[in-house]
């Protein structure tokens, strides 16, 4: 077992699974999270995620604990979990990551992914505070981006944020990182994994990354996705869509700089420029 898996986590795993062996290590060093594919002598196959510091474990447990019957066979099934110990076990979901394969640029992939997202997005109530809180977080990101963005670009971001009027918004159960990196393809079937950023948010939150990545210059992928989803971001409240875009672009710049990923940081800068260009 990786050294990052604590004695307590290891004890819980053995109490849940009995004897097991590590098949493959998918760990995320930057997030201080161990991600392991393990198997048991009786043929069981599972994914284990463990961390003593990452809040993503708690979010994933909360997202998967009620079950996702509408995504049966296309999303992980939680078998065991301990929020206190920071560990969860899901049934292994067969498939290959869509990212970096031919499937990443096939419209059929996006139609399926859109349809899956429509099933994942379940009503989660109305919030009078969501946009106020997101606007405040975005304001903090603008401050944190001093020295990371050209002064003019940073000023334009602040002006754009000031033009947005916070208002009550309908929330749904979002994935939080919906993109090919977190999709699997298995015999032509698309599945979704990694619910570590799941939370209640406006539905358009899950469209931001795709809009600024795979959809750029590929309208066929975007239209296939919207067809599967059954709606288009143009139908969303304009201020909410713009606020989500600003927040995620600025968050990318600040976070990527913090971890020393210059290429990812520049992608955030370019995303911000596109957003402000309209």
Backbone bond lengths (Angstrom), bond angles and torsions (degrees), N, CA, C in turn:
res aa  C-N    CA-C-N  psi(-1)  N-CA   C-N-CA  omega(-1)  CA-C   N-CA-C  phi
1 X - - - 1.467 - - 1.520 109.94 -
2 X 1.354 117.11 145.87 1.471 119.18 176.58 1.525 110.51 -59.13
3 X 1.326 115.56 149.11 1.460 120.09 -179.31 1.522 111.62 -62.61
4 X 1.350 116.69 -23.41 1.464 120.60 -178.58 1.528 113.14 -71.35
5 X 1.334 117.68 -16.54 1.462 121.30 176.47 1.526 107.65 -82.17
6 X 1.329 116.44 119.04 1.464 120.95 -174.44 1.531 111.80 -73.75
7 X 1.316 115.18 165.10 1.472 119.88 177.48 1.525 110.66 -59.66
8 X 1.333 116.72 -40.70 1.460 120.26 -179.97 1.525 111.46 -64.75
9 X 1.337 117.26 -42.39 1.462 120.87 177.71 1.524 110.80 -63.80
10 X 1.328 116.09 -41.71 1.460 120.79 179.25 1.528 110.66 -64.41
11 X 1.330 116.73 -39.43 1.467 120.85 178.53 1.527 110.65 -62.96
12 X 1.331 115.82 -44.63 1.461 119.84 178.90 1.526 110.80 -62.23
13 X 1.314 116.84 -44.31 1.468 120.06 179.89 1.520 111.12 -56.70
14 X 1.316 117.02 -45.76 1.463 120.23 -177.50 1.524 111.31 -70.07
15 X 1.321 116.74 -30.47 1.470 118.79 176.15 1.522 110.96 -71.22
16 X 1.336 116.63 -30.75 1.467 121.10 -179.95 1.519 112.97 -82.12
17 X 1.344 115.53 -43.67 1.462 120.40 -170.32 1.515 114.17 -106.13
18 X 1.341 118.01 -18.58 1.455 120.14 -170.70 1.520 108.54 75.99
19 X 1.327 118.21 -154.78 1.468 120.15 179.20 1.532 110.63 -62.81
20 X 1.310 116.82 141.64 1.467 120.57 178.11 1.517 109.08 -152.28
21 X 1.332 114.39 163.54 1.467 119.46 174.74 1.520 109.04 -131.17
22 X 1.323 116.67 150.08 1.459 121.78 178.53 1.524 109.11 -81.72
23 X 1.324 116.43 120.98 1.464 122.07 178.83 1.528 110.47 -85.30
24 X 1.342 115.66 -44.07 1.461 119.98 -179.42 1.528 109.27 -156.04
25 X 1.331 114.74 146.21 1.462 121.54 179.91 1.534 108.46 -105.45
26 X 1.327 117.30 116.32 1.467 123.00 178.79 1.533 111.18 -109.47
27 X 1.299 118.01 24.21 1.463 122.28 -169.40 1.515 113.89 -57.31
28 X 1.351 115.28 152.63 1.460 124.27 -178.80 1.522 108.34 -110.23
29 X 1.333 119.14 90.84 1.466 121.45 -176.93 1.523 113.33 -57.50
30 X 1.339 117.36 -37.74 1.457 120.09 -176.45 1.519 112.31 -68.25
31 X 1.314 117.22 -21.05 1.459 120.76 -178.60 1.523 112.36 -109.38
32 X 1.330 116.67 8.78 1.462 120.99 177.85 1.522 111.04 53.14
33 X 1.338 115.86 44.12 1.460 120.79 -178.83 1.524 110.07 -129.23
34 X 1.321 116.44 129.53 1.462 121.06 174.28 1.521 108.19 -89.42
35 X 1.339 116.16 129.63 1.463 122.15 177.75 1.522 106.80 -126.98
36 X 1.328 116.38 115.20 1.457 121.13 -172.91 1.522 111.77 -128.43
37 X 1.316 115.38 138.56 1.459 121.02 168.85 1.521 105.57 -94.10
38 X 1.334 117.34 119.52 1.463 120.50 -179.21 1.527 109.67 -124.01
39 X 1.329 115.06 157.13 1.464 120.38 176.88 1.521 109.78 -131.69
40 X 1.325 115.73 157.26 1.458 121.89 179.57 1.526 109.73 -117.99
41 X 1.316 118.25 157.74 1.471 120.89 -177.10 1.518 114.23 -57.49
42 X 1.335 117.47 -26.27 1.467 119.64 -178.77 1.524 112.82 -84.59
43 X 1.341 116.64 8.65 1.462 120.57 177.38 1.504 114.64 95.87
44 X 1.319 117.45 2.76 1.462 119.96 177.97 1.517 111.55 -68.66
45 X 1.320 115.38 145.83 1.470 121.07 -179.32 1.527 107.55 -136.06
46 X 1.336 116.16 125.48 1.462 120.21 -170.70 1.528 111.74 -140.67
47 X 1.328 114.47 158.67 1.460 121.88 169.61 1.520 107.34 -108.82
48 X 1.326 115.63 130.59 1.460 122.14 177.99 1.525 108.12 -113.47
49 X 1.326 117.07 131.32 1.461 122.14 172.91 1.519 107.79 -123.14
50 X 1.343 115.71 131.91 1.459 119.91 -177.04 1.521 110.88 -144.47
51 X 1.329 115.33 137.79 1.455 121.63 176.31 1.527 108.91 -162.79
52 X 1.320 115.99 144.62 1.464 119.41 176.39 1.523 111.41 -98.45
53 X 1.335 117.09 -4.74 1.466 120.12 -175.58 1.524 114.22 -124.65
54 X 1.314 118.45 -28.07 1.467 120.94 -172.54 1.524 112.61 -77.60
55 X 1.337 115.60 129.78 1.475 120.26 176.27 1.524 111.17 -75.38
56 X 1.339 116.97 -9.68 1.464 120.11 -179.69 1.531 111.82 -65.64
57 X 1.326 117.27 -31.39 1.468 120.11 177.91 1.525 109.94 -61.74
58 X 1.320 116.31 -47.21 1.465 120.79 -179.88 1.525 110.88 -60.28
59 X 1.349 116.36 -43.29 1.466 119.80 -179.42 1.525 111.62 -64.63
60 X 1.332 116.17 -40.05 1.460 118.51 -178.71 1.526 110.97 -67.64
61 X 1.306 116.68 -40.23 1.467 120.02 177.28 1.525 109.81 -60.41
62 X 1.331 116.99 -46.28 1.466 120.98 -179.72 1.519 111.60 -61.41
63 X 1.339 117.03 -37.36 1.467 121.00 -178.33 1.525 112.01 -72.70
64 X 1.335 116.68 -37.94 1.463 120.11 -173.72 1.526 113.92 -92.14
65 X 1.323 117.33 -22.31 1.472 120.29 -175.47 1.531 113.45 -56.79
66 X 1.349 119.40 -41.57 1.479 118.48 179.00 1.514 113.31 -71.43
67 X 1.336 117.28 -12.02 1.454 121.59 -174.57 1.517 111.10 86.00
68 X 1.330 116.31 156.54 1.465 121.30 179.11 1.529 107.93 -127.15
69 X 1.341 117.08 69.16 1.476 120.02 -174.47 1.521 113.70 -60.67
70 X 1.327 117.16 -29.74 1.465 119.34 179.62 1.529 111.73 -69.53
71 X 1.346 116.58 -18.31 1.458 121.74 179.54 1.526 110.99 -110.60
72 X 1.320 116.81 27.44 1.460 121.58 -176.14 1.530 111.33 -52.30
73 X 1.325 116.56 125.09 1.455 121.78 180.00 1.510 114.00 82.58
74 X 1.332 116.95 -8.32 1.464 120.58 -177.69 1.527 112.43 -118.87
75 X 1.330 117.64 7.61 1.464 122.39 179.17 1.522 108.35 -149.96
76 X 1.331 117.68 158.30 1.473 120.19 -178.46 1.525 112.64 -62.27
77 X 1.322 114.99 150.22 1.459 122.30 174.60 1.527 107.56 -112.28
78 X 1.319 116.67 121.85 1.464 121.48 -178.49 1.526 110.26 -74.03
79 X 1.337 115.69 130.00 1.470 120.73 178.32 1.523 112.20 -105.36
80 X 1.332 117.04 -43.26 1.457 121.61 -179.25 1.526 108.43 -149.62
81 X 1.335 116.02 153.67 1.461 119.00 179.15 1.519 110.82 -164.41
82 X 1.318 115.18 151.88 1.461 122.21 172.61 1.514 107.86 -141.54
83 X 1.333 116.66 109.94 1.463 120.31 176.81 1.519 109.89 -63.47
84 X 1.336 116.19 -41.69 1.460 120.62 -177.91 1.527 111.74 -60.33
85 X 1.330 116.79 -43.05 1.470 120.42 -178.42 1.524 112.37 -86.08
86 X 1.331 117.52 -11.87 1.459 120.89 179.33 1.512 113.53 70.67
87 X 1.335 116.41 49.52 1.462 119.83 -178.16 1.523 110.42 -148.22
88 X 1.332 115.99 145.73 1.466 121.44 175.80 1.519 109.59 -143.71
89 X 1.319 114.66 156.27 1.466 121.96 176.92 1.516 108.20 -130.59
90 X 1.332 116.79 127.68 1.465 121.65 174.21 1.519 109.21 -120.34
91 X 1.312 115.75 158.14 1.460 119.79 172.46 1.526 108.65 -65.15
92 X 1.311 116.32 140.93 1.462 120.73 179.39 1.519 109.82 -65.50
93 X 1.329 116.24 131.69 1.459 121.85 -179.95 1.531 108.05 -105.62
94 X 1.335 118.54 110.79 1.465 120.51 -176.93 1.529 112.02 -63.81
95 X 1.323 115.69 148.35 1.456 121.02 176.76 1.508 111.62 145.98
96 X 1.326 114.88 170.60 1.463 123.04 179.07 1.513 108.90 -117.28
97 X 1.318 117.10 140.92 1.463 120.36 179.21 1.527 110.66 -55.27
98 X 1.318 116.26 133.50 1.469 121.22 178.86 1.525 111.06 -68.00
99 X 1.326 116.51 -35.22 1.462 120.49 -177.00 1.526 111.21 -59.07
100 X 1.316 115.42 129.55 1.457 120.87 177.50 1.512 115.15 84.50
101 X 1.339 117.65 4.38 1.462 120.97 178.08 1.530 109.89 -112.89
102 X 1.328 116.62 172.78 1.466 120.85 178.01 1.526 111.05 -59.43
103 X 1.318 115.78 -31.29 1.469 120.03 -177.93 1.517 112.59 -62.38
104 X 1.342 117.24 -22.85 1.461 120.33 -178.25 1.526 111.96 -64.95
105 X 1.317 117.25 -19.99 1.469 119.82 -176.46 1.524 112.73 -121.92
106 X 1.328 116.49 25.46 1.458 121.65 177.86 1.526 110.35 -107.16
107 X 1.328 118.32 126.40 1.471 120.69 -179.63 1.523 113.69 -53.35
108 X 1.330 117.20 -34.76 1.453 119.97 -179.69 1.519 112.99 -59.89
109 X 1.322 115.84 -34.47 1.462 120.70 177.01 1.530 110.03 -60.37
110 X 1.328 115.51 -43.98 1.464 120.65 -174.90 1.525 112.40 -75.84
111 X 1.323 116.53 -31.04 1.467 117.94 175.31 1.532 109.57 -64.59
112 X 1.325 116.76 -43.68 1.463 120.04 177.18 1.524 111.75 -64.61
113 X 1.345 115.88 -42.99 1.464 119.90 -178.80 1.525 111.01 -63.94
114 X 1.325 116.86 -37.73 1.455 120.42 177.06 1.513 111.58 -65.27
115 X 1.335 116.05 -41.15 1.467 120.40 179.50 1.531 111.10 -65.93
116 X 1.341 116.79 -38.22 1.464 120.75 176.98 1.523 110.66 -63.85
117 X 1.329 115.94 -41.28 1.462 119.63 -179.30 1.531 110.69 -65.19
118 X 1.323 116.50 -36.85 1.468 120.19 177.77 1.527 110.67 -60.87
119 X 1.340 116.56 -35.10 1.461 120.58 178.62 1.528 111.71 -75.91
120 X 1.338 116.23 -32.10 1.463 120.78 179.09 1.524 112.01 -71.74
121 X 1.336 116.86 -37.47 1.462 121.37 -176.74 1.528 110.96 -73.28
122 X 1.333 115.73 97.08 1.456 120.41 176.32 1.528 109.16 -109.91
123 X 1.334 118.89 144.99 1.473 121.24 -178.07 1.525 111.94 -53.49
124 X 1.341 115.20 136.35 1.468 121.04 -179.25 1.525 111.39 -130.18
125 X 1.336 116.47 22.50 1.455 120.19 175.28 1.519 114.00 93.90
126 X 1.316 114.95 176.39 1.465 122.59 178.35 1.521 109.09 -106.02
127 X 1.334 115.84 136.83 1.463 120.45 178.57 1.524 110.40 -117.71
128 X 1.328 115.26 129.60 1.464 120.42 175.45 1.518 110.95 -86.89
129 X 1.353 116.34 -12.69 1.466 120.36 -172.74 1.525 114.76 -110.42
130 X 1.338 117.40 -14.86 1.473 119.62 -172.44 1.532 112.10 -54.14
131 X 1.334 117.23 -52.20 1.468 118.93 -175.45 1.529 111.42 -69.91
132 X 1.335 117.28 -30.75 1.463 119.35 176.00 1.526 110.20 -63.58
133 X 1.331 116.18 -45.87 1.458 121.17 -179.45 1.531 110.97 -65.83
134 X 1.340 116.54 -41.65 1.463 119.42 -179.47 1.523 110.61 -67.17
135 X 1.333 117.11 -37.50 1.463 120.61 177.41 1.527 110.42 -63.80
136 X 1.324 116.69 -40.48 1.468 120.53 178.94 1.530 110.18 -65.84
137 X 1.340 117.42 -44.17 1.459 120.93 177.64 1.530 110.97 -60.60
138 X 1.331 115.62 -38.58 1.463 120.20 179.87 1.522 110.55 -67.76
139 X 1.309 116.39 -37.58 1.462 120.52 176.11 1.531 110.65 -61.66
140 X 1.316 117.15 -41.23 1.466 120.87 177.46 1.523 111.20 -64.63
141 X 1.337 116.27 -37.80 1.467 120.00 177.95 1.526 111.35 -64.76
142 X 1.332 116.90 -38.46 1.457 120.49 177.86 1.529 110.01 -61.38
143 X 1.318 116.01 -41.42 1.467 120.01 177.14 1.522 110.66 -64.27
144 X 1.330 116.54 -42.90 1.462 121.10 -179.20 1.516 112.73 -66.96
145 X 1.329 116.01 -21.73 1.465 120.70 -177.84 1.529 112.73 -84.90
146 X 1.333 117.67 4.04 1.465 119.76 177.48 1.527 108.94 -61.07
147 X 1.305 116.09 127.15 1.452 121.84 -176.69 1.517 113.53 89.55
148 X 1.315 117.19 -14.20 1.467 121.74 178.34 1.519 111.36 -98.36
149 X 1.330 116.20 -24.81 1.461 122.35 179.55 1.513 109.43 -118.49
150 X 1.330 116.69 149.10 1.466 120.08 172.74 1.526 108.16 -57.90
151 X 1.334 116.85 143.19 1.465 121.34 -175.52 1.518 112.09 -53.98
152 X 1.342 116.42 -40.92 1.460 119.67 -179.27 1.512 112.38 -65.61
153 X 1.329 117.16 -39.78 1.466 121.31 -179.62 1.530 110.15 -67.86
154 X 1.307 115.94 -41.38 1.464 120.52 178.83 1.533 110.30 -64.10
155 X 1.320 116.83 -40.38 1.469 120.98 178.86 1.522 110.58 -65.43
156 X 1.326 117.22 -40.08 1.468 120.87 179.21 1.527 110.60 -65.61
157 X 1.341 116.36 -37.23 1.462 120.01 177.54 1.531 110.17 -63.20
158 X 1.330 115.88 -41.78 1.464 120.38 178.74 1.530 111.24 -64.85
159 X 1.317 117.20 -39.37 1.463 121.48 178.90 1.529 110.34 -65.88
160 X 1.333 116.09 -42.03 1.464 120.20 179.62 1.528 110.41 -64.01
161 X 1.326 116.29 -42.31 1.459 119.86 178.33 1.526 110.77 -62.17
162 X 1.320 116.80 -41.20 1.471 121.18 -179.03 1.524 111.62 -64.93
163 X 1.332 117.19 -24.16 1.469 120.61 -178.47 1.526 112.71 -80.77
164 X 1.331 116.43 -9.99 1.469 121.31 -177.27 1.527 109.76 -90.09
165 X 1.317 116.22 129.31 1.460 121.81 -180.00 1.523 109.82 -100.14
166 X 1.337 118.52 111.18 1.470 120.60 178.22 1.528 111.11 -59.13
167 X 1.323 115.77 138.85 1.463 121.43 -179.11 1.526 108.72 -150.00
168 X 1.333 117.80 161.56 1.469 120.31 176.73 1.526 110.74 -57.79
169 X 1.321 116.48 147.34 1.461 120.57 -176.70 1.525 109.64 -143.05
170 X 1.338 115.37 147.29 1.461 121.42 176.33 1.533 109.04 -79.80
171 X 1.323 116.07 134.68 1.456 121.55 -179.80 1.529 110.82 -108.59
172 X 1.343 114.80 153.33 1.459 121.16 173.54 1.530 107.85 -134.88
173 X 1.317 116.43 172.32 1.463 121.30 177.43 1.528 109.12 -81.27
174 X 1.320 117.34 98.88 1.461 121.32 -176.91 1.525 111.87 -92.37
175 X 1.331 115.15 158.68 1.461 122.45 176.63 1.523 110.91 -78.36
176 X 1.331 116.86 -45.21 1.457 121.73 176.16 1.513 115.88 97.17
177 X 1.347 117.77 -18.56 1.470 120.69 178.45 1.524 108.40 -151.68
178 X 1.331 114.34 55.45 1.459 120.48 -171.17 1.521 110.21 -84.66
179 X 1.330 116.47 104.46 1.463 122.96 -177.59 1.530 108.46 -165.31
180 X 1.346 117.82 166.48 1.468 121.20 -175.35 1.525 115.62 -54.44
181 X 1.325 117.63 -26.19 1.469 120.20 176.96 1.525 111.21 -60.34
182 X 1.331 116.46 -27.55 1.462 120.89 -178.27 1.525 112.96 -111.13
183 X 1.327 115.79 21.34 1.456 121.09 173.24 1.521 108.72 -114.36
184 X 1.310 116.20 146.88 1.459 122.70 173.25 1.519 108.80 -114.92
185 X 1.328 115.84 149.98 1.465 119.82 171.85 1.526 106.68 -118.93
186 X 1.324 115.82 129.91 1.455 122.01 -176.71 1.518 108.54 -136.47
187 X 1.327 116.26 100.12 1.463 119.71 -177.98 1.512 112.89 60.62
188 X 1.321 116.43 35.47 1.460 121.44 -179.87 1.514 113.92 88.77
189 X 1.318 117.65 -7.81 1.467 121.74 -179.89 1.528 110.14 -94.25
190 X 1.320 116.93 132.76 1.465 121.96 179.67 1.522 109.90 -93.02
191 X 1.328 115.04 137.09 1.463 122.52 178.06 1.526 108.39 -129.98
192 X 1.327 116.78 163.06 1.460 120.57 -178.34 1.528 109.81 -126.05
193 X 1.339 115.75 137.52 1.459 121.79 -179.22 1.525 109.92 -129.34
194 X 1.306 116.11 178.70 1.466 126.04 173.33 1.530 112.80 60.45
195 X 1.313 115.00 86.16 1.465 121.90 179.90 1.532 111.61 -100.81
196 X 1.329 116.51 26.48 1.457 121.20 -177.17 1.515 114.92 -70.06
197 X 1.329 118.11 -11.62 1.466 121.17 176.45 1.534 111.61 -114.26
198 X 1.311 116.34 13.03 1.464 120.43 -178.13 1.522 111.01 -64.43
199 X 1.336 115.76 142.48 1.460 121.57 177.92 1.523 108.52 -171.06
200 X 1.320 116.03 170.90 1.462 121.06 175.88 1.518 109.15 -83.93
201 X 1.342 115.98 120.99 1.461 122.31 -176.69 1.527 108.73 -151.77
202 X 1.345 118.63 172.77 1.466 120.33 170.78 1.534 109.90 -63.58
203 X 1.319 117.54 147.98 1.462 121.06 -174.70 1.524 113.14 -60.12
204 X 1.346 117.37 -29.15 1.461 119.09 -176.82 1.521 112.87 -69.50
205 X 1.322 117.88 -15.70 1.471 120.27 178.97 1.520 110.78 -52.76
206 X 1.339 116.97 -40.26 1.462 121.16 -175.87 1.528 113.90 -75.55
207 X 1.327 118.17 -3.14 1.460 121.09 -179.23 1.527 112.97 -101.22
208 X 1.338 117.05 -11.19 1.467 120.22 -171.94 1.527 112.50 -64.89
209 X 1.329 117.73 -50.26 1.460 119.89 -177.38 1.528 111.66 -60.12
210 X 1.318 116.55 -45.67 1.461 120.44 -179.84 1.527 111.25 -61.45
211 X 1.324 116.64 -40.83 1.464 121.59 -178.39 1.517 111.58 -58.45
212 X 1.324 116.61 -36.50 1.464 120.92 -176.56 1.530 113.11 -100.80
213 X 1.301 117.30 6.44 1.463 120.76 178.14 1.538 110.22 -124.66
214 X 1.312 116.12 -93.27 1.466 119.98 -172.88 1.524 113.96 -65.82
215 X 1.337 118.48 -27.35 1.460 119.85 -177.02 1.526 113.33 -80.43
216 X 1.326 118.08 -14.87 1.467 120.41 -178.07 1.527 110.18 -63.40
217 X 1.309 117.11 118.78 1.459 121.69 179.07 1.513 114.24 72.03
218 X 1.336 117.66 8.77 1.470 121.18 -179.00 1.529 109.62 -131.45
219 X 1.306 117.59 69.89 1.473 120.59 -176.90 1.520 113.56 -60.15
220 X 1.328 118.17 -27.68 1.467 120.28 -179.73 1.523 111.06 -64.97
221 X 1.331 116.78 -35.71 1.468 120.12 178.17 1.520 110.46 -68.45
222 X 1.337 115.57 -43.27 1.461 120.08 179.80 1.527 111.24 -62.20
223 X 1.310 116.60 -46.46 1.459 119.71 -177.58 1.525 111.69 -66.69
224 X 1.340 116.74 -36.28 1.465 119.52 176.49 1.522 110.34 -63.64
225 X 1.320 116.23 -41.99 1.462 121.04 179.84 1.525 111.01 -63.94
226 X 1.333 116.41 -48.26 1.465 119.86 -179.57 1.520 110.61 -63.86
227 X 1.329 116.55 -33.01 1.461 119.68 177.25 1.518 111.04 -63.53
228 X 1.343 116.42 -43.03 1.455 120.22 178.10 1.519 112.19 -68.24
229 X 1.332 115.65 -38.91 1.462 121.19 -179.69 1.518 111.59 -70.49
230 X 1.317 115.73 -33.14 1.458 119.66 179.90 1.512 114.28 89.76
231 X 1.329 117.98 8.95 1.462 121.24 175.73 1.521 109.76 -161.97
232 X 1.325 114.89 169.79 1.466 122.76 -172.68 1.526 108.08 -128.05
233 X 1.336 118.09 146.57 1.473 118.59 179.91 1.523 113.60 -60.11
234 X 1.330 117.59 -18.79 1.468 119.70 176.33 1.524 111.50 -63.27
235 X 1.344 116.01 -21.17 1.461 119.38 -179.83 1.528 112.32 -84.94
236 X 1.342 116.43 -6.05 1.461 120.61 -178.61 1.522 110.66 -84.18
237 X 1.333 116.06 163.58 1.453 121.40 173.72 1.526 108.55 -62.36
238 X 1.338 116.15 124.90 1.469 121.13 -172.81 1.521 112.40 -59.14
239 X 1.335 117.76 -41.27 1.460 120.43 -178.63 1.530 111.44 -64.97
240 X 1.319 116.96 -39.06 1.467 120.51 179.67 1.524 110.25 -65.98
241 X 1.320 116.92 -45.08 1.470 121.42 178.92 1.532 110.68 -60.76
242 X 1.336 117.23 -44.00 1.459 120.50 -179.58 1.528 111.20 -67.42
243 X 1.308 117.15 -39.78 1.460 120.82 179.60 1.522 111.49 -64.65
244 X 1.338 117.21 -43.13 1.460 120.45 177.19 1.532 110.82 -61.27
245 X 1.320 116.70 -41.39 1.462 120.66 179.10 1.525 111.72 -64.35
246 X 1.316 116.86 -47.09 1.469 120.98 178.74 1.522 111.11 -59.08
247 X 1.321 116.15 -48.35 1.454 120.64 -176.64 1.521 111.72 -60.45
248 X 1.319 117.22 -44.87 1.463 120.00 -176.97 1.528 112.01 -71.94
249 X 1.315 117.66 -35.94 1.468 120.04 177.89 1.523 110.67 -65.42
250 X 1.320 116.51 -48.41 1.460 120.59 179.66 1.524 111.04 -65.68
251 X 1.319 116.63 -37.94 1.460 120.28 177.49 1.518 111.61 -61.86
252 X 1.338 116.71 -37.86 1.459 121.08 177.56 1.522 110.70 -63.14
253 X 1.330 117.13 -45.81 1.468 121.28 -179.41 1.520 110.77 -59.35
254 X 1.318 116.12 -50.77 1.471 121.02 -175.12 1.522 111.59 -67.74
255 X 1.340 117.04 -45.75 1.465 120.04 -178.08 1.528 111.42 -68.03
256 X 1.334 117.44 -43.41 1.464 120.27 -179.23 1.525 111.00 -63.37
257 X 1.321 116.27 -37.48 1.464 118.87 177.13 1.524 110.47 -64.58
258 X 1.312 116.30 -39.30 1.463 121.21 -178.46 1.518 111.89 -61.83
259 X 1.346 117.03 -38.01 1.466 120.04 -178.01 1.523 112.25 -94.12
260 X 1.343 117.03 -0.05 1.456 120.67 176.52 1.515 115.51 78.69
261 X 1.334 117.63 26.22 1.469 121.62 178.24 1.525 108.36 -98.26
262 X 1.332 116.28 90.51 1.461 121.66 -174.53 1.523 112.58 -63.32
263 X 1.329 117.53 -39.22 1.467 120.53 -178.52 1.526 110.95 -66.09
264 X 1.320 116.81 -41.78 1.463 120.38 179.29 1.530 110.32 -68.75
265 X 1.318 115.74 -37.41 1.467 119.93 176.99 1.526 110.54 -60.71
266 X 1.343 116.51 -43.77 1.459 119.85 179.45 1.519 111.41 -65.75
267 X 1.330 117.22 -34.03 1.471 119.53 177.50 1.525 110.28 -63.62
268 X 1.329 116.75 -34.37 1.464 120.44 177.06 1.520 111.58 -68.22
269 X 1.327 116.39 -39.28 1.471 121.01 177.21 1.523 109.99 -62.09
270 X 1.328 116.48 -46.20 1.462 121.05 -179.40 1.522 110.99 -65.00
271 X 1.318 116.31 -36.99 1.462 119.89 177.21 1.527 110.25 -62.97
272 X 1.313 117.07 -44.20 1.453 122.05 179.89 1.535 110.36 -61.73
273 X 1.320 116.81 -41.63 1.466 120.62 179.01 1.531 110.88 -61.54
274 X 1.337 116.98 -41.03 1.466 120.01 178.68 1.521 110.94 -65.01
275 X 1.326 116.40 -42.48 1.461 120.46 -178.97 1.530 110.79 -61.36
276 X 1.319 116.53 -45.03 1.452 120.46 -176.96 1.530 112.55 -75.19
277 X 1.341 115.42 -20.33 1.468 119.32 176.67 1.527 110.85 -77.87
278 X 1.329 115.69 -12.44 1.467 119.89 177.45 1.498 113.54 84.22
